[in-house]
Amino acid sequence: MTAHSNVMNRSAGFSLIELMVVIAIAAILATLAVPSFQGMIASSNLTSTTNDLVATFARARSDAVRRGKRVTVCMSANGAQCATSGTWSQGWIMFNDNDHSDANANVKTGETITAVAAALSNQLVISTKGSMPYVSYSADGQAKLMNGGSGAGRIRVCSTSSALTNNTRARDIVINFAGRANVVKPTEVDATCPAPTTLE
């Protein structure tokens, strides 16, 4: 009975050495998994924000054609008025731009804001090729400046996360003269997330 009891006691749990081995293996696996998980989160945030901005531009273009009048998307820090300084990282709004006579985009009395996006977080920044505080669509769907010139441009959505490589941290939204927004994946973009330097 005594021998049988000893066998039962030994098989009822883990020894200290076995427990330490399991903890060591778990720690190694966690060390390997955390960077990968962080990279997945950073990549997901980058993709989601890029898609949100592209969808906003597509909706603005569609609305402009449907209404037969201007629709503008602009940087906005307060969700109520366009910003003329800073970057798109502060957020943006879309509005029915019935009177686009000023040099800069702004929401006038009677104009309706139809979409609002809050300021970015999650180590994301948005920069542009040159000054590009707004994207405005005319009734024919083309991207236009307030003065009627071409509104073609390039907007970069970029993550400063160290979990992403220089070839995976950025997406560029290229808006052509016809107003279409296409996403391209630039390479060799470092963690400072520099603004794009070309339109093509």
N, C-alpha and C positions, 0 to 999 in steps of 0.2 A: 504493500500500500504506500509505503514511504517513497519508493522509487517511482511509482506511478504519479504520485503527487508532485514530485520534483519535476518530472517531464511536463506535467500540466502547467506548473508555474513558469517554467522556462518558455513555453510556447504561447503564453497568454499576452505578451507584449514585446516591445522592442528593447534591445540593449542600448546603452548609452552610445556605444560606437556606431551602431546601426542608425540611430537617430541623428548623430552628427554627420554621417555620410549623406543621409537624405537631405538635411538642411544645406549642406555644401553644394549638392547637385542642384537643389532648388535655387540657391543664390546664383550659381553660374548661369542657369537657364534664364533667370530674371534679368541678369546683366546683359545677356544677348538679346532678350526680347524687348527691353525698354526702348533702345534707340530705334528699332524697327517700328514699334508702336507709335513713337513720337513722329517718325517720318510719315506714317500712314495718316496721322491726324493733321500734320502740316500740309500734306498733299491734298487731303480732303478739303481743308479750309481754303486753300488756293483755288482748287477747281470750283468749289461752291461760289466763292466771291466772283470769280471770272464769269461763271455762268449767269449769276444774278445781274451783273453789269451788261453782259451781252443781251440778255432777255429784256432788260430795260430799254436798250437802244432799239431792239427789234420791235418792241411794243410802241415806242415813240414814233418810229418810222411808219408803222402800220396805222397808228392813230392819225398821223398827219395826212396820209393819203385818204383815209376814210372821211375825216372832217373837212378836207380841202383847205386846211390852214396849218400854220406852223405849230410844231410841238417841240419843246426844248428840254434837254436833260442837262442839269448844271451841278457843279459842286455846291454843297450847302452844309454849313455847320449847325444850323438851327432848324432845318426842316421846313422853313417858311420863306426863305429868300436865298437867291444865288450868292455865292462867294466869288470874289474876284482875285483873291490871294489864297495861298496855301495849296493843298493837293486834294485829289479826289478821296484820299483816305479819311477826310473829315465827314464824308457822307455825300449824298446827292438827292436831288428831287427831280421829278418830271412834271411839267405843267403845260397847259394849253396856252401857247404864246401868241395871243391874238395881235398884240402890238409889239413888234420887234424893231422899233425905230431907234432905240438907243445903241450905243457902241458896244455895251456889254449886256449879257442876258440878265433880266431881272423880272420878278413877278409883280405885275401891276394890279391895281384894283380891278376886280372883276375876272381876273384870270384864275383858272382852277388848277390846283396842284393835284395830280392824279397818282403820284407814287412818291414815297419817301424811304430812303435808306439811311440807317444810322451810321455813325463813325465806326471805322474798322478797329478790330482788336486782333488777337491771335497772331501777332508778329507780321501782319500784312501791311504793305504800303502800296499806294498807287501813284505812279508818276506819268508824265506825258512828254512827247517830243515837242519841246518848246512850250509856249503858253497855250493851254487848251482848257479853259475853265468851263466850257460848255460844248455840247454837241446838239445842233439844232437841225430839225428836218422840215423841209418845205413840203408843199402840197403834192409835189411830184416824187417825194421820197428821197430826194437828194439831201446830203449833208451840206448845210450852208452856214456861213458866218452871218452875223446880224446885218452886215452891209451887202449881203448877197453873194459874196465870194465863196469859193470852195471851202467846205468844212472838213476835208479829208485830214486824217491824223492818226496818231498811234498812241495807245494808252497801255501802260505796263502794270500788271498786277504781280506783285512779287512778295515772297516770304523771306524774312531774315533768319528763319529757323536754321540752326546748325545741323538739324537732322536731314536737311535736303542738300543735294549737291548743286554745284554751279550750273549744271545742265538740266536741273529739274525744278529750280526754285521760282521760275517766272513764266508768265503767259502774256503775250502781247495781243491786244485787240486792235486790229488794223481796220480803220474805217476808210473806204475808198470814196472816190468822187460821187459815185452813185448812191452812197449812203449805206452800203452793205458792210456789216461788221464780221470780220473773219478772225479766228484765233490762231496764232502761230506760237511755236515754242522756241524762244531764243536760247542760245547756249552761251556758256562762259559768262554768266551773270553772277557776280560775287555777292556776298552777304550784305554789302552796303546797299544793294538794290538800286544801282544807278538808273537814271532815266534813259529811255531809248534814244538813240542818236540818229536813226534814219526812219523814213516813212515806209520804205519797202521791207 
